[in-house]
Amino acid sequence: MHSATTSTPNFSSTSGRVRSPGITPVGATESSAATGVPRYLAEKLEGTTIVGRTSEPDIEAIAALRPDLIIGAQVRHEALYPALSAIAPTVFSVNSGTDWEEQARITAPAVDESDEMEALLTGVEERAAAVGEDIGAEGRTASMVRFRPADFRLYGPGTFSGSILTQVGFDLGERDWNEYSMLELSPENYTRIDGEVVFFTNPAGDPNASTMGTVTGLWGTQPAVRSGNTFEFEDETWMVGIGVVGANIILDDVEKALG
């Protein structure tokens, strides 16, 4: 999600993100109960009202804000489209985490910001190439991991964070990615985390509340671990911060870790 200054028309985001530049939503969902807006956007979204969780938007709360526009994702909220579109014109991207640039290009015209969005996306691409050159990413393999309570995910080039790492120049490997460009694996499959560099997140926080504790206790002979190239980052940006602001934070993190 990304935004800057308050402007009209008012709109509400059922995805918890804002993909168009220069706009602060009147309402947005939160990723889980009582978490509020992402910390990296807190100062910019001081006036934004939480309208339920992303998995369960509060239709009445959205209606009470009287938005002029509602932005969401078909993959999450297709069943809610009739109710939302009865409140205000509603624009859905098809997916949520995959193909995030296409999502940005779909939603930006709804707020008349197509040219600005194209400039921002070009800026991310150019900066990713520059960071990749600085850190020597070209030709290096990487694994993007998210630890979960019972399994872990490997993220492919079609995911948000995976696409940024690919733009930087890392190779995420040829795998049988699922429709969301991911693999969901049990801890005993830790050897699949085989990149020369490993980037990972742990939304649970406590390693023992997810598979992180088990996997990191087993993976000592993996290439990235042996070379000291494993890096943990914030889940709310690398996984949830789907947009230009989140992309630039990922580039900040990569540059700092490997520069």
C-alpha positions in Angstrom: 0.0 0.0 0.0 1.3 3.5 -0.7 0.0 7.0 -0.3 1.1 10.5 0.3 -1.2 13.5 0.9 -4.9 13.7 1.4 -6.8 14.4 -1.8 -10.3 13.9 -3.3 -12.1 11.8 -4.3 -12.3 9.9 -1.0 -11.8 6.2 -1.4 -11.6 3.0 0.7 -9.2 0.1 0.1 -10.5 -3.4 1.0 -7.1 -4.9 0.2 -5.3 -2.9 2.9 -3.1 -1.3 0.3 -3.3 1.8 -1.9 -1.5 1.3 -5.3 -2.1 4.8 -6.6 0.3 7.7 -5.7 -0.4 10.9 -3.9 -3.7 9.7 -2.2 -4.6 8.9 1.4 -7.7 6.6 1.7 -10.5 7.5 4.1 -10.6 3.8 5.0 -8.4 0.7 4.7 -8.5 -2.9 6.0 -5.9 -4.4 8.3 -4.1 -7.6 7.7 -5.2 -9.1 11.1 -7.3 -7.9 14.0 -5.9 -5.0 16.0 -2.8 -4.6 13.9 -3.8 -1.3 12.3 -2.1 0.1 9.2 1.5 -1.1 8.4 4.1 0.7 10.6 6.0 2.0 7.6 2.9 3.9 6.5 1.6 4.9 9.9 2.5 8.6 9.6 1.0 8.9 6.2 -2.3 7.2 7.2 -3.0 9.0 10.4 -6.5 10.0 9.2 -7.4 6.6 7.7 -10.1 4.6 9.4 -9.8 0.8 9.7 -12.7 -0.9 8.1 -12.2 -4.5 9.2 -9.7 -7.2 8.3 -8.6 -7.7 4.8 -10.2 -11.2 4.9 -13.4 -9.8 6.2 -14.0 -6.1 5.3 -16.7 -4.4 7.3 -19.3 -3.3 4.7 -21.2 -1.1 7.2 -18.0 0.7 8.2 -17.1 1.3 4.6 -20.5 2.7 3.8 -20.4 5.0 6.8 -17.3 6.7 5.3 -19.2 7.5 2.1 -16.3 6.8 -0.2 -16.4 8.0 -3.8 -14.3 5.0 -4.9 -13.6 1.5 -3.5 -10.5 -0.4 -4.5 -9.9 -4.1 -3.8 -8.9 -7.5 -5.3 -11.1 -10.0 -7.1 -9.2 -12.9 -5.7 -10.1 -11.8 -2.1 -13.5 -10.1 -2.4 -15.3 -11.2 -5.6 -18.3 -12.2 -3.5 -18.5 -8.7 -1.9 -18.5 -6.9 -5.2 -22.3 -6.4 -5.4 -22.4 -5.0 -1.8 -19.4 -2.7 -2.4 -20.4 -1.4 -5.8 -23.8 -0.5 -4.2 -21.9 1.9 -2.0 -19.6 3.5 -4.6 -17.9 2.6 -7.9 -15.6 -0.3 -7.2 -12.4 -1.3 -9.0 -10.9 -4.7 -8.4 -7.5 -6.0 -9.6 -7.6 -9.7 -10.5 -5.0 -10.9 -7.9 -3.4 -9.5 -4.8 0.3 -10.5 -4.4 1.1 -11.8 -7.9 1.5 -9.5 -10.9 1.5 -6.4 -8.7 2.6 -4.1 -11.5 -0.5 -5.0 -13.5 -2.6 -4.3 -10.5 -1.1 -0.9 -10.1 -1.8 -0.2 -13.8 -5.5 -1.3 -13.3 -6.2 0.8 -10.3 -4.2 4.0 -11.1 -6.6 5.1 -13.9 -9.5 5.0 -11.4 -7.9 8.0 -9.6 -6.5 9.6 -12.8 -2.9 8.8 -11.9 -1.8 6.5 -14.8 1.2 8.7 -15.9 2.4 9.1 -12.3 2.1 5.4 -11.7 4.1 4.5 -14.9 6.9 6.9 -13.7 6.9 5.3 -10.3 7.1 1.7 -11.7 9.8 2.7 -14.1 11.7 4.2 -11.1 11.5 0.9 -9.2 12.8 -1.0 -12.3 15.7 1.3 -12.8 16.6 1.4 -9.1 16.4 -2.4 -8.9 18.9 -2.7 -11.8 21.2 -0.2 -10.2 21.1 -2.0 -6.8 21.7 -5.3 -8.5 24.8 -4.0 -10.3 26.1 -2.5 -7.0 25.8 -5.8 -5.1 26.7 -8.2 -7.9 23.3 -10.0 -8.0 23.5 -11.1 -11.6 24.1 -14.9 -11.9 23.5 -15.5 -8.1 20.7 -17.7 -6.9 18.4 -16.7 -4.1 15.6 -18.2 -2.0 12.7 -16.1 -0.7 11.2 -17.8 2.4 8.2 -17.1 4.6 7.9 -19.2 7.7 4.4 -20.2 8.8 3.0 -22.1 11.8 3.0 -25.5 10.2 5.0 -25.1 6.9 7.1 -22.6 5.0 6.7 -21.0 1.7 9.2 -20.5 -1.1 8.3 -17.4 -3.2 8.8 -17.4 -6.9 9.4 -14.7 -9.5 5.7 -14.0 -9.9 5.2 -12.9 -6.3 5.7 -9.4 -5.0 9.0 -9.8 -3.2 10.1 -12.4 -5.7 9.5 -10.1 -8.6 11.6 -7.4 -7.0 14.5 -9.8 -6.3 14.3 -10.9 -9.9 14.5 -7.3 -11.1 17.5 -6.9 -9.0 19.1 -9.8 -10.9 18.7 -12.8 -8.6 17.7 -16.2 -10.0 15.0 -17.8 -7.8 15.3 -21.1 -9.6 13.3 -23.3 -12.0 10.6 -25.0 -9.8 7.0 -26.3 -10.1 5.6 -23.0 -8.8 1.8 -23.1 -8.0 -0.7 -20.7 -9.5 0.5 -18.1 -7.0 4.2 -18.6 -7.9 4.8 -20.3 -4.5 5.7 -23.6 -3.0 4.3 -24.7 0.4 6.7 -27.1 2.0 6.9 -29.0 5.3 10.0 -28.4 7.5 11.8 -31.6 6.5 12.0 -30.1 3.0 14.4 -27.4 4.3 17.0 -28.5 1.7 14.8 -26.8 -1.0 16.1 -23.5 0.6 19.2 -23.8 -1.6 19.9 -20.3 -2.9 23.3 -18.7 -2.5 21.5 -15.9 -0.6 18.4 -16.5 1.6 15.9 -13.7 2.4 13.2 -14.7 4.9 10.4 -13.3 7.0 8.6 -14.7 10.1 5.2 -13.1 10.6 4.8 -15.0 13.9 7.7 -13.0 15.4 8.8 -15.8 17.8 10.8 -18.5 15.8 9.2 -21.2 18.0 5.7 -20.0 17.0 6.4 -21.0 13.3 8.6 -23.5 11.4 11.5 -21.0 11.6 12.9 -22.6 14.8 12.8 -26.1 13.3 14.2 -25.2 9.9 17.0 -22.9 11.1 18.0 -25.7 13.5 18.4 -28.0 10.5 19.7 -25.9 7.7 23.3 -25.4 8.8 24.9 -27.1 5.8 22.9 -25.1 3.2 25.0 -22.8 1.0 23.7 -19.4 2.2 24.0 -20.5 5.9 27.6 -21.6 5.4 28.5 -18.3 3.7 26.6 -16.1 6.2 24.2 -14.9 3.6 20.8 -15.3 5.4 18.8 -12.2 6.1 15.6 -11.7 8.0 13.3 -8.8 7.1 9.9 -7.3 8.0 7.0 -9.4 6.9 4.6 -6.5 6.5 6.8 -4.9 3.8 8.3 -7.9 2.1 5.0 -9.9 2.0 2.2 -7.4 2.7 3.5 -4.1 1.4 2.5 -4.7 -2.2 3.2 -1.5 -4.1 5.8 1.1 -5.0 6.6 2.1 -1.4 7.0 -1.5 -0.3 9.1 -2.2 -3.4 11.5 0.6 -2.6 11.8 -0.6 1.0 12.8 -4.0 -0.2 15.4 -2.4 -2.3 16.6 -0.4 0.7 16.9 -3.7 2.7 18.7 -5.6 0.0 21.2 -2.8 -0.6 21.9 -2.4 3.1 22.3 -6.2 3.6 24.5 -6.9 0.7 26.0 -3.6 -0.3 
